[in-house]
């Protein structure tokens, strides 16, 4: 569990609280919610008092995300924009956390509430988007980039201690979907490549220390 915290939960904390200014009662959509950063964002979003909608491409994996706290889960194979509009009463979501990019980013631009924020934490789709500035203008929305490593260099370690306090209090329990010994790393990477793991995959070196 400790191995999950420094990247996944710290990145999500910085994105949601520091850069995204997520407020209690707002609606948060987490794309790629079955992955490590996405799942951490679901849990932290609930801890911060948001209504959380999680998206992903596997009903089986989304069931795990739902059990870990998401208010709603939506399979991206549906008409995602319409599903998000329906879940938000037509208003759209206040905050999107997006580690995927590509088509999901474009859908977020069309399903965002006035004054909303899109938090870009990655582009696992392999496609980088050009935000439509006319939508940003008319809806008064922000597209915010987050590189948590560089942020920590600028802001110091205070937020990491905040994350550790949240975890230490038991309010959020870090989740990992699989654990492999180091000599089975090839199997672990194969499982990641086939997208069968929910959350983080942990490699453990059980060899005795000389």
Steps between C-alpha positions, in 0.01 A plus 500: 500500500782741581649449155180637343500833684792711371394513134132410470351661808735797507433575132124479553517718811697774325275483196168509685574728792786729400459537126133407452366674812239227543225608738269297719177429314648537152477225240829335405542277197805273509604355165716188502361427844613137490866608487727598786464879492133482402405270787690717747308803368169320554585428863642845573213671319254326731713592800486865390121489479444485126246295308720267296425355159759246385550402136676199354473241223438184706182430698687244712774746599250781549314281750813506717520879468134528601564284806791728595284812512387634162142630504449405136700304243464542124641273231660714229356280227166678547408853387715643777406865455129420530561274800692774681236759415229271635687431823552874557147609416615656173740741671824313443777415744705756692836322484646237270818314590645365177803269478384371159447787255392437143126464447431516873648849519277619217195351670595677823505832316142433392373371835649756738305741716555877482809589702625142486856372495663224295808363675747345258723248678599282206422379149496121509296505179815622325314801365557856620209739452468861392240655734223692327553854622150606394352250748743617768389858438125447488485263797770673709681169543864418569728230365771437758815294459646306793851359521506393863876443510580850382229643722663344807834660406328838497263459793700281736396183682209642700230344284664159525472523878133594457445188290676286759278650771187409301623146447618469860160607630334214313280739299647355180657159465743471206399223264715281279356249260784250481828411668785308334847395614776675308596184308150498345524856372438385143166354606411821681572713193297261284202541735535878481521490122179300477331744740376231737618666824304758696718769654871457558708188441771447762833325454656370821862400544485216751867410464698531826712811533871416512 
